[in-house]
């Protein structure tokens, strides 16, 4: 039986950072970038020196669960997969992605409503 690693304490730290970054986003593109930056740093700290993580290794996928996509580079790296498969990382990443997706949907609707008001000022 393998040892199950937990990154809950690290999750709690990064949950606040992610929330703060998302609140400052002005559009959905910025939100996707902030998600990638925060999650990359979270994974860097979770994995320690075992692997270099860059923001391009993770992206938000708001169209369907688990709402994030990991790069092939990560998914093919034994040092990443060992930790990922034997820890709570998948659940944590999904929680972060779900939170970001909710904010993403809200911001997208807000942008669409603003665009509608600009096009039809008499209906605003």
NORGINOR-V751746 format. One record per run of one state. SS is the DSSP state (H for helix, E for strand, - for the rest). FROM is the first residue (numbers start at 1). TO is the last residue. Records with the same first field share a line. If there is no record, write none. Layout:
SS: FROM-TO + FROM-TO
This chain:
-: 1-4 + 6-7 + 24-27 + 51-54 + 61-67 + 71-71 + 76-77 + 86-86 + 88-88 + 120-120 + 124-124
E: 5-5 + 58-60 + 68-70 + 87-87
H: 8-23 + 28-50 + 55-57 + 72-75 + 78-85 + 89-119 + 121-123
